[in-house]
Amino acid sequence: MRLSLNLEPFETNGKWDAQAKKVLWDRSQLDPRFPLLRHASWAEPETAYQNGHFGSVVLNGDDLLIYQLWHRRLAGGEAEEWDRFVDGLKPSEKLAEQLKGFRFGNG
């Protein structure tokens, strides 16, 4: 079995083939004591979105993974509040200041 990806996964129980840009699984490499499970995890940035709001791709690879994990842990309406804030950002000299100054409405 193989999975074609644009980016190398940060975690997989298969083997990454960088030249072919595929994760390959060989049944003989998987532990026979467990059900036949194959997995791969990767984070691919939405380049058009990031370019439109930040002026460049600022989150990719491990940084994008950490951001996604942080975002999923936001409580209540925090994710929606954060998303509205980021949706309103435009590339500018004040972008870093705007990001540092953000505070959730609940505290």
N, CA, C and O of each residue as an XYZ file, in Angstrom:
428
protein
N       0.843     -1.162      0.000
C       0.000      0.000      0.000
C       0.888      1.225      0.000
O       1.976      1.209      0.577
N       0.426      2.304     -0.654
C       1.181      3.558     -0.689
C       0.236      4.740     -0.623
O      -0.926      4.664     -1.021
N       0.773      5.835     -0.106
C       0.019      7.077      0.035
C       0.868      8.201     -0.530
O       1.988      8.426     -0.070
N       0.347      8.907     -1.519
C       1.059     10.039     -2.111
C       0.791     11.297     -1.310
O      -0.356     11.608     -0.989
N       1.870     12.030     -0.984
C       1.777     13.255     -0.197
C       2.689     14.317     -0.790
O       3.677     14.004     -1.454
N       2.347     15.577     -0.544
C       3.229     16.671     -0.961
C       4.376     16.874      0.010
O       5.438     17.370     -0.365
N       4.157     16.485      1.272
C       5.142     16.713      2.325
C       5.441     15.421      3.068
O       4.615     14.509      3.112
N       6.628     15.354      3.647
C       6.982     14.191      4.457
C       6.133     14.171      5.727
O       6.000     15.201      6.387
N       5.564     13.036      6.077
C       4.797     12.970      7.327
C       5.736     13.071      8.526
O       6.889     12.643      8.468
N       5.222     13.642      9.613
C       6.039     13.728     10.816
C       5.918     12.463     11.633
O       6.703     12.238     12.554
N       4.934     11.626     11.303
C       4.785     10.350     11.991
C       4.122      9.354     11.051
O       3.130      9.671     10.395
N       4.668      8.167     10.992
C       4.077      7.098     10.190
C       4.672      5.767     10.614
O       5.780      5.717     11.149
N       3.943      4.699     10.376
C       4.514      3.371     10.585
C       4.922      2.764      9.238
O       5.219      1.573      9.140
N       4.930      3.602      8.217
C       5.422      3.198      6.907
C       6.797      3.782      6.662
O       7.442      4.288      7.579
N       7.236      3.708      5.427
C       8.544      4.250      5.048
C       8.336      5.362      4.039
O       7.669      5.169      3.023
N       8.914      6.543      4.319
C       8.798      7.694      3.437
C       9.792      7.562      2.294
O      10.987      7.374      2.519
N       9.293      7.662      1.066
C      10.128      7.690     -0.127
C      10.139      9.134     -0.615
O       9.191      9.583     -1.260
N      11.215      9.864     -0.307
C      11.280     11.296     -0.615
C      11.259     11.559     -2.117
O      10.669     12.542     -2.565
N      11.890     10.701     -2.888
C      11.945     10.913     -4.334
C      10.561     10.757     -4.964
O      10.172     11.553     -5.818
N       9.831      9.744     -4.548
C       8.489      9.493     -5.094
C       7.417     10.282     -4.360
O       6.278     10.358     -4.820
N       7.775     10.875     -3.212
C       6.825     11.586     -2.348
C       5.645     10.682     -1.980
O       4.478     11.021     -2.180
N       6.006      9.517     -1.433
C       4.990      8.537     -1.036
C       5.410      7.860      0.262
O       6.595      7.677      0.540
N       4.405      7.497      1.041
C       4.632      6.633      2.182
C       4.304      5.224      1.703
O       3.252      4.985      1.112
N       5.213      4.306      1.966
C       5.034      2.919      1.536
C       4.941      2.028      2.768
O       5.685      2.192      3.734
N       4.014      1.086      2.709
C       3.885      0.119      3.782
C       4.156     -1.264      3.225
O       3.612     -1.657      2.193
N       4.993     -1.984      3.919
C       5.296     -3.367      3.578
C       4.709     -4.214      4.701
O       5.086     -4.057      5.862
N       3.812     -5.086      4.366
C       3.121     -5.893      5.378
C       4.117     -6.620      6.289
O       3.843     -6.820      7.472
N       5.238     -7.005      5.754
C       6.212     -7.748      6.557
C       6.861     -6.877      7.626
O       7.422     -7.408      8.585
N       6.799     -5.553      7.486
C       7.394     -4.646      8.470
C       6.457     -4.348      9.638
O       6.891     -3.802     10.652
N       5.187     -4.698      9.508
C       4.219     -4.410     10.554
C       4.171     -5.555     11.554
O       4.349     -6.718     11.193
N       3.932     -5.215     12.797
C       3.915     -6.197     13.877
C       2.693     -7.106     13.730
O       1.562     -6.623     13.789
N       2.898     -8.413     13.540
C       1.763     -9.327     13.326
C       0.908     -9.545     14.565
O      -0.177    -10.116     14.464
N       1.373     -9.103     15.734
C       0.572     -9.279     16.956
C      -0.577     -8.293     17.044
O      -1.467     -8.442     17.881
N      -0.561     -7.289     16.184
C      -1.571     -6.245     16.236
C      -2.375     -6.226     14.942
O      -1.911     -6.712     13.910
N      -3.583     -5.663     14.998
C      -4.375     -5.538     13.764
C      -3.589     -4.752     12.715
O      -2.740     -3.923     13.046
N      -3.880     -5.020     11.478
C      -3.177     -4.376     10.374
C      -3.631     -2.927     10.251
O      -4.648     -2.632      9.625
N      -2.869     -2.039     10.853
C      -3.170     -0.614     10.824
C      -2.007      0.121     10.179
O      -0.838     -0.156     10.448
N      -2.361      1.054      9.330
C      -1.358      1.904      8.702
C      -1.714      3.340      9.037
O      -2.883      3.724      9.009
N      -0.701      4.127      9.354
C      -1.006      5.522      9.652
C       0.120      6.434      9.167
O       1.280      6.043      9.043
N      -0.292      7.663      8.904
C       0.647      8.726      8.554
C       0.004     10.041      8.991
O      -1.186     10.266      8.773
N       0.793     10.891      9.599
C       0.312     12.205     10.039
C       1.209     13.268      9.437
O       2.435     13.160      9.476
N       0.588     14.294      8.882
C       1.340     15.393      8.291
C       0.514     16.656      8.398
O      -0.697     16.602      8.613
N       1.165     17.784      8.251
C       0.485     19.073      8.308
C       0.905     19.867      7.075
O       2.087     20.149      6.878
N      -0.055     20.215      6.266
C       0.212     20.951      5.028
C      -0.425     22.332      5.122
O      -1.638     22.440      5.303
N       0.368     23.378      5.003
C      -0.178     24.731      5.170
C      -1.097     25.142      4.021
O      -0.914     24.723      2.878
N      -2.088     25.969      4.350
C      -2.929     26.600      3.328
C      -2.200     27.875      2.909
O      -2.380     28.938      3.502
N      -1.385     27.743      1.887
C      -0.488     28.834      1.504
C      -1.237     30.097      1.085
O      -0.823     31.199      1.443
N      -2.318     29.960      0.342
C      -3.055     31.151     -0.102
C      -3.612     31.910      1.100
O      -3.550     33.139      1.138
N      -4.151     31.194      2.075
C      -4.702     31.829      3.272
C      -3.600     32.545      4.055
O      -3.753     33.710      4.424
N      -2.496     31.850      4.308
C      -1.413     32.464      5.077
C      -0.815     33.661      4.343
O      -0.533     34.688      4.961
N      -0.621     33.540      3.045
C      -0.099     34.674      2.278
C      -1.042     35.866      2.346
O      -0.593     37.008      2.448
N      -2.344     35.611      2.291
C      -3.329     36.681      2.324
C      -3.428     37.395      3.653
O      -3.755     38.581      3.699
N      -3.145     36.678      4.747
C      -3.299     37.275      6.077
C      -1.980     37.648      6.737
O      -1.942     38.548      7.575
N      -0.890     36.962      6.367
C       0.403     37.216      7.005
C       1.457     37.731      6.026
O       2.501     38.224      6.453
N       1.204     37.626      4.741
C       2.168     38.065      3.743
C       3.141     36.993      3.308
O       3.887     37.182      2.347
N       3.141     35.868      4.004
C       3.988     34.728      3.660
C       3.484     33.515      4.433
O       2.585     33.627      5.267
N       4.062     32.379      4.152
C       3.728     31.179      4.917
C       4.567     31.210      6.184
O       5.789     31.069      6.137
N       3.900     31.395      7.312
C       4.601     31.513      8.590
C       4.491     30.252      9.442
O       5.270     30.053     10.373
N       3.521     29.405      9.117
C       3.347     28.159      9.864
C       3.419     26.978      8.903
O       2.603     26.854      7.990
N       4.407     26.114      9.122
C       4.490     24.868      8.373
C       5.247     23.856      9.226
O       5.803     24.212     10.265
N       5.271     22.634      8.804
C       5.993     21.584      9.533
C       5.548     21.466     10.974
O       4.355     21.498     11.275
N       6.525     21.327     11.871
C       6.229     21.154     13.300
C       5.481     22.343     13.883
O       4.618     22.170     14.744
N       5.807     23.564     13.419
C       5.107     24.741     13.931
C       3.619     24.690     13.600
O       2.786     25.071     14.422
N       3.283     24.224     12.407
C       1.879     24.102     12.021
C       1.193     23.022     12.846
O       0.042     23.190     13.248
N       1.875     21.929     13.098
C       1.318     20.871     13.946
C       1.017     21.403     15.343
O      -0.069     21.172     15.874
N       1.963     22.109     15.936
C       1.772     22.663     17.279
C       0.601     23.648     17.286
O      -0.209     23.651     18.213
N       0.518     24.482     16.246
C      -0.588     25.426     16.138
C      -1.923     24.685     16.052
O      -2.881     25.063     16.727
N      -1.997     23.644     15.239
C      -3.245     22.891     15.097
C      -3.655     22.250     16.415
O      -4.834     22.262     16.772
N      -2.696     21.694     17.136
C      -3.008     21.097     18.440
C      -3.501     22.155     19.424
O      -4.453     21.920     20.168
N      -2.847     23.329     19.426
C      -3.276     24.427     20.292
C      -4.698     24.857     19.932
O      -5.535     25.034     20.817
N      -4.968     25.022     18.653
C      -6.275     25.489     18.194
C      -7.386     24.521     18.596
O      -8.467     24.954     18.995
N      -7.133     23.232     18.497
C      -8.143     22.229     18.867
C      -8.453     22.233     20.354
O      -9.526     21.792     20.766
N      -7.528     22.726     21.161
C      -7.729     22.742     22.613
C      -8.405     24.014     23.112
O      -8.672     24.131     24.308
N      -8.686     24.960     22.240
C      -9.358     26.180     22.659
C     -10.752     25.837     23.166
O     -11.455     25.016     22.577
N     -11.139     26.469     24.254
C     -12.411     26.152     24.914
C     -13.518     27.101     24.488
O     -13.273     28.217     24.028
N     -14.747     26.621     24.657
C     -15.925     27.452     24.401
C     -15.882     28.112     23.040
O     -15.674     27.441     22.030
N     -16.074     29.412     23.002
C     -16.072     30.141     21.744
C     -14.713     30.707     21.367
O     -14.615     31.531     20.457
N     -13.656     30.272     22.063
C     -12.333     30.825     21.793
C     -11.855     30.555     20.364
O     -11.254     31.428     19.739
N     -12.115     29.368     19.850
C     -11.669     29.050     18.481
C     -12.328     29.992     17.480
O     -11.668     30.496     16.572
N     -13.619     30.227     17.643
C     -14.330     31.125     16.734
C     -13.815     32.558     16.877
O     -13.650     33.269     15.886
N     -13.566     32.971     18.117
C     -13.052     34.312     18.363
C     -11.666     34.482     17.716
O     -11.398     35.493     17.067
N     -10.804     33.493     17.898
C      -9.467     33.541     17.307
C      -9.556     33.554     15.778
O      -8.865     34.327     15.116
N     -10.412     32.693     15.226
C     -10.549     32.614     13.765
C     -11.038     33.940     13.180
O     -10.562     34.360     12.126
N     -11.987     34.606     13.857
C     -12.459     35.915     13.387
C     -11.322     36.933     13.402
O     -11.174     37.731     12.477
N     -10.523     36.890     14.464
C      -9.375     37.791     14.573
C      -8.397     37.555     13.417
O      -8.004     38.502     12.735
N      -8.010     36.311     13.199
C      -7.033     36.002     12.142
C      -7.612     36.310     10.772
O      -6.897     36.796      9.896
N      -8.908     36.032     10.569
C      -9.544     36.339      9.273
C      -9.466     37.822      8.945
O      -9.465     38.197      7.773
N      -9.401     38.676      9.972
C      -9.343     40.117      9.758
C      -7.928     40.670      9.581
O      -7.759     41.855      9.296
N      -6.920     39.827      9.747
C      -5.536     40.296      9.618
C      -5.155     40.484      8.158
O      -5.601     39.751      7.276
N      -4.322     41.481      7.931
C      -3.749     41.749      6.609
C      -2.266     41.992      6.801
O      -1.858     42.521      7.835
N      -1.442     41.614      5.819
C      -0.008     41.865      5.956
C       0.274     43.352      6.164
O      -0.205     44.193      5.402
N       1.040     43.667      7.182
C       1.426     45.051      7.454
C       2.593     45.050      8.422
O       2.970     44.014      8.970
N       3.155     46.229      8.621
C       4.252     46.370      9.579
C       3.776     46.154     11.011
O       4.581     45.849     11.891
N       2.472     46.309     11.254
C       1.922     46.181     12.607
C       1.403     44.778     12.916
O       0.802     44.560     13.968
N       1.626     43.835     12.019
C       1.085     42.483     12.183
C       1.574     41.822     13.474
O       0.767     41.277     14.228
N       2.864     41.863     13.735
C       3.405     41.246     14.956
C       2.798     41.895     16.196
O       2.472     41.209     17.165
N       2.650     43.198     16.165
C       2.054     43.931     17.288
C       0.591     43.509     17.493
O       0.151     43.316     18.627
N      -0.148     43.368     16.406
C      -1.540     42.927     16.508
C      -1.626     41.530     17.117
O      -2.459     41.284     17.989
N      -0.779     40.623     16.667
C      -0.796     39.259     17.179
C      -0.435     39.218     18.661
O      -1.088     38.527     19.443
N       0.591     39.947     19.042
C       1.003     39.982     20.453
C      -0.050     40.622     21.338
O      -0.156     40.278     22.515
N      -0.825     41.541     20.797
C      -1.820     42.250     21.580
C      -3.161     41.561     21.695
O      -4.030     42.029     22.432
N      -3.355     40.447     20.977
C      -4.643     39.769     21.026
C      -4.907     39.205     22.415
O      -4.021     38.627     23.044
N      -6.150     39.383     22.887
C      -6.605     38.793     24.145
C      -8.003     38.248     23.905
O      -8.824     38.885     23.245
N      -8.268     37.062     24.445
C      -9.612     36.513     24.344
C     -10.557     37.365     25.180
O     -10.170     37.908     26.215
N     -11.789     37.475     24.723
C     -12.783     38.290     25.392
C     -13.135     37.839     26.792
O     -13.629     38.628     27.597
N     -12.882     36.571     27.090
C     -13.266     36.029     28.404
C     -12.198     36.241     29.468
O     -12.323     35.704     30.569
N     -11.182     36.985     29.180
C     -10.193     37.184     30.223
C      -8.916     37.659     29.689
O      -7.972     37.877     30.449
